Amino acid sequence: MSRGIWLIVMVAAVLGGVWGPMEMVRAQEKVLHIYGPGGPLGPMEECARIFAGKTGIEVKVTAGPTPKWIDLAKQNADLIFGGAEYMLTDFILKYPDLVDQKTRTSLYVRPAGILVRKGNPKKIKSLKDLTKPGIRLIDVNGAGQLGLWEDLAGAEGLIPGIQKNIASSVATSAEAIDKWKSMPELDAWITYESWHYRLPDSTDLVKLPRARKLYRGTPIAITTISRQRPLAEKFIDFLKTEKAHAVFKKWGWN
């Protein structure tokens, strides 16, 4: 046995005798596991990288429709975030034993807007323009956008006109992105401004007047199964700093 390998074996034996196998495993698990929907992925990942750089702790953010990650989250999730306040509430109702509701924290809000094709070929400038003949819309009937277009259109008496132009309805933003990329005949998507910053090459953003904007929150909470609770608390504290807020602003949040 070489001297190097012999030293490794001896150190492992000593640590094993002092800590025991479970302690050794825990010492190697200094990883924060964070789960949530795809909408806040951009700023959450960037904040995770900054936090990791400051603390030396690895942070893994997994995002997308809940069915894609829930089984893994039940095993190792430290934090769960939502793309709207009602999304986290829905999650808690479905998995009441997984989230410590006392730790629920509301972060920043993001405004709704209209995504259009690059160059805005249909010259869409307002919600009213979405009622014109020949305009084809995609609607996300869930994923933080449930009822979003209806709330916006209702305030201006535009529900019938927009409803008749909805060419495709889907349940998640991931599905909407797939259709947006595969169906160039789709002209617009009433969603959050933040999605433009995730899709800069295939969208332009039409912002709504301030008086007509709607907003959704971004909640986060620690799980009941977290093995890194102090670190999870520190991560939430970091998300509330001006540095983290600046990251969210860059991605389309207020």
Phi, psi and omega in degrees: 000131180291160182299320181297314180294320179301318179295319179298315180298316181297316179298317180298320180294318180295313180297321179297323180288327182279314186269321191088161186299321182293320180295323179295320178297314181297322180297332180270359185253035178282067180227132173266127179252120185237134183230151177175184180287169186287336185305307181276013185301315184305301181292328181293319178295318181295318177296324178297319179294318180295315180298318179297320179295328181280327188251343185077008180264130178289136179234121180250120179253122177243126186224157180141187177304139185308317181302338182283338185230357188297322181298318178289322180299326179295342181265323190220008184294134173258327182219146174234131176241163180236158176269357175195158181300319182293334179294316179292324177297315177301318180298316180296322179296325180280326184231068189295339183265001187263336186245132174276100187294338179293340182264001183302130183229131177267124181264239190255160181257154176233138183274155174278153177204190180240123172268135178231171179295153180305129182087353179049061184298334179271005176054045180279124182236351185203170174300322181300326179296337181286351179267357183292148177302139176091351177279132182243123186247152169248141184234130173262111184265060183156200174052044179084353183248012181300119179074007185296309182294326181293320177298317180292313183291325182298325180294340181244008180068033186249009185302310181300317183294322179284319181303318183291342181262002176285113183268339182206133175241136180226170185265337186225159176294327178300318177294320180298319179296317178301316180290322178301322181281329185263348182236084182296347178286346176286130188261328188204160181216117174279113185206208177267146175305328185301331181292335176298323182285343173271339184233053187293336184276344184236005180221154161245159183248126171256112181277144178273154176302145184307320183290343183255357185287148169244154184229153172231149182274179179224090182272158175213149180210155177276146179276164177282346183257003185302132174263001181230045187303313178301321178291322178298319178296320179294324179294317177298318177301319178295320180298339181270001180278163178296326179298315178291321178300321178298323177296313180298321178299319180299331182264009173106008176270163174270000000 
